[in-house]
Amino acid sequence: MKKNILVFKHMTSQNPGIFRDFAETRSIAFHEIDLHAGEPIPELNDFDGLWVMGGSMNVWEEDQYPWLIEEKKAIRHAVQGLKMPFLGICLGHQLLAEALGGEAKKTDNHEIGLFEIQPTKEGKSHALLKNFNFSDKWVNVHLVEVSKTPQGSTILASSSNCHNHIMQVSENAFSCQFHPEVCGHTFEGWMCIPGIPSSLENLLGKDGLASFQDEFTKNLSSNNKASQTLFNNWCDLVFN
């Protein structure tokens, strides 16, 4: 039976990406809505799961992005009230933490580029990370990290710069700070976001931004292979 997953997007370029290619193999249909574009949140009971994607806004910018208030309420209801299967990515990872009583703050140890993550003690034997190759480097673009995890949550993976890269907050709810969804059009889409190219160039330098794009492209195939493993593990955990 097909599973219907509701996807909260915050901008067009932050979407399920490569996971769209994997969805059909697991009889999954994504139903994507763009909250920043003003699309309303539908009835959560009509769906079998919830994904929350990334975005250039911050979790605390509710005055500028008032839809964040209702989004956090919806995440809380989905995870705590309905016990829905959940996956959050980047901003979605931070929103999950904030919605359930954790905190996300700006960090001096920001990660822009590809970074290796390693399992924590709890992550080494966790089913979400089964058959994971931790020598893989993952795409990151974040100046904010989860500084306080929700009560009862478990950190499954970290990097040298970011303590909380993969998190489990309930039996069916998981999130990651890095970007496993990247595909062939992702980098180009990010560069179309107003202010992003100049911001990244200011942080990395012109040569650094070019190097990031080059490494992104070179690692895309291995990233996508590892992402399919992550996707299958998530599906096995929450739907079987």
C-alpha positions in Angstrom: 0.0 0.0 0.0 1.3 3.4 -1.0 2.4 5.7 1.9 1.7 9.4 1.6 4.3 11.7 3.1 3.6 15.4 3.6 6.6 17.6 3.0 7.1 21.1 4.5 9.2 23.2 2.1 10.4 26.7 2.9 11.6 27.6 -0.6 11.6 25.9 -4.0 15.2 24.9 -4.0 15.0 23.1 -0.6 13.0 20.0 -1.6 13.3 16.2 -1.3 15.8 16.2 -4.2 17.3 12.7 -4.8 14.7 11.2 -2.4 12.1 11.8 -5.1 13.9 9.2 -7.2 13.9 6.7 -4.4 10.3 7.2 -3.3 8.6 5.0 -5.9 10.8 2.0 -5.0 9.3 2.1 -1.5 5.7 2.9 -2.7 5.9 6.4 -1.2 4.3 9.6 -2.6 5.6 13.0 -1.5 3.0 15.8 -1.2 5.0 19.0 -1.1 3.8 22.3 0.2 5.7 25.6 0.4 5.0 27.4 3.7 6.9 30.5 2.7 4.8 30.8 -0.4 1.7 30.9 1.8 0.4 27.4 1.2 -1.7 26.2 4.2 -0.9 23.2 6.3 -3.4 20.4 5.5 -4.9 18.0 7.9 -2.0 15.9 9.2 -4.3 12.9 9.8 -4.5 12.5 6.0 -0.8 11.5 5.7 1.4 8.7 6.8 4.5 10.8 7.6 5.9 14.3 7.7 9.2 15.6 6.3 10.5 19.1 7.0 13.2 20.4 4.7 15.8 23.2 4.8 15.7 26.9 4.3 17.7 30.1 4.6 15.6 31.5 7.5 16.3 30.8 11.2 14.0 29.0 13.6 13.6 32.1 15.8 12.7 34.6 13.0 8.9 34.3 13.7 8.3 38.1 13.2 9.7 37.9 9.7 8.3 34.5 8.9 5.1 34.2 11.0 4.3 30.8 9.5 7.1 29.3 11.6 4.7 29.5 14.6 2.1 27.2 13.0 4.8 25.0 11.6 6.3 24.3 15.0 2.8 23.5 16.4 2.2 21.1 13.5 5.6 19.4 14.0 4.8 19.0 17.7 1.4 17.6 17.0 2.7 15.2 14.3 5.5 13.8 16.5 4.0 13.9 20.0 0.3 13.8 19.3 0.0 11.6 16.2 3.3 9.7 16.6 3.9 10.2 12.8 7.0 9.0 11.1 9.2 12.1 10.7 12.4 13.2 9.0 13.8 16.7 9.4 16.7 18.0 7.3 18.9 21.1 8.2 16.3 23.7 9.2 13.9 20.9 9.7 16.4 19.3 12.1 16.5 22.6 14.1 12.7 23.1 13.9 12.2 19.6 15.3 14.4 20.4 18.3 12.7 23.8 18.9 9.2 22.4 18.6 9.9 19.8 21.2 11.6 21.9 23.8 15.2 22.0 22.5 17.1 25.0 21.2 19.0 26.0 18.1 21.6 28.8 18.1 24.2 30.4 15.9 27.6 28.8 16.1 31.1 30.0 15.4 31.9 26.5 14.2 29.7 26.7 11.1 30.0 24.1 8.4 29.9 25.1 4.7 31.2 22.4 2.4 31.6 18.6 2.8 32.3 17.2 6.2 32.8 13.7 7.6 30.4 12.6 10.3 30.9 9.8 12.8 28.4 7.7 14.7 28.2 8.2 18.5 28.2 5.3 20.8 24.4 5.0 20.5 24.6 5.5 16.7 27.0 2.6 16.0 24.4 -0.1 16.5 21.4 1.9 15.5 19.2 0.6 12.7 19.0 4.0 11.0 22.7 3.8 10.3 22.9 0.2 9.2 25.3 -0.4 6.3 26.4 3.3 6.5 29.9 4.2 5.2 31.1 6.8 7.6 34.1 7.7 5.5 31.6 9.5 3.2 31.6 13.3 3.4 28.2 15.0 3.6 27.1 18.4 2.2 26.6 21.1 4.8 25.5 24.7 4.7 24.7 25.8 8.2 25.6 28.7 10.6 23.2 27.4 13.2 23.2 24.1 15.2 21.0 22.4 17.7 22.5 23.5 21.0 20.0 21.7 23.3 18.3 18.5 22.4 14.7 17.8 23.4 14.2 15.7 26.5 14.6 12.0 25.8 16.3 12.4 22.5 19.5 10.7 21.4 22.3 12.0 19.2 23.3 9.3 16.7 26.1 11.1 14.8 28.5 14.0 15.1 31.2 15.8 13.2 34.3 17.6 14.5 32.5 20.9 14.3 28.9 19.9 15.1 27.9 17.8 18.0 24.4 17.0 16.8 24.3 15.8 13.2 21.7 13.0 13.4 19.1 12.9 16.2 16.3 10.6 17.3 13.6 12.3 19.4 10.9 9.5 19.5 10.4 6.0 18.2 9.5 7.3 14.7 11.1 10.8 14.5 14.6 11.5 13.2 16.5 14.4 11.8 19.9 15.4 10.4 21.8 18.6 10.1 23.6 17.8 6.8 21.9 17.6 3.4 21.3 14.0 2.3 18.8 15.1 -0.4 21.3 16.8 -2.7 21.1 16.0 -6.4 22.2 17.4 -9.7 20.1 20.6 -9.5 20.6 21.4 -5.8 23.7 23.6 -5.9 22.4 25.7 -8.8 19.1 26.1 -6.9 20.9 27.3 -3.8 22.8 29.9 -5.8 19.5 31.3 -7.0 18.4 32.1 -3.4 18.7 35.9 -2.9 21.8 36.8 -0.9 23.2 33.2 -0.7 26.0 33.4 -3.3 27.4 36.6 -1.7 27.0 35.3 1.8 28.9 32.1 1.0 31.5 33.9 -0.9 32.1 36.2 2.0 32.5 33.2 4.3 34.6 31.0 2.0 36.2 33.4 -0.4 35.6 33.2 -4.2 38.1 30.3 -4.6 36.5 28.6 -1.6 33.1 28.7 -3.1 34.3 27.3 -6.3 36.1 24.5 -4.4 32.9 23.8 -2.6 31.0 23.4 -5.8 33.7 21.2 -7.3 33.8 18.9 -4.3 30.0 18.9 -4.2 29.9 17.6 -7.8 32.7 15.0 -7.3 31.0 13.5 -4.3 27.5 13.6 -5.6 27.4 9.9 -6.7 28.7 8.5 -3.4 26.4 10.9 -1.5 23.4 9.7 -3.4 24.3 6.1 -2.8 24.6 6.7 0.9 21.4 8.7 0.9 19.5 5.7 -0.5 20.8 3.6 2.3 19.6 6.2 4.8 16.2 6.4 3.1 15.7 2.6 3.1 16.8 2.4 6.8 14.3 5.1 7.7 11.5 3.4 5.8 12.3 0.1 7.4 12.2 1.7 10.9 9.0 3.6 10.6 6.8 1.6 8.2 7.7 -2.0 9.0 
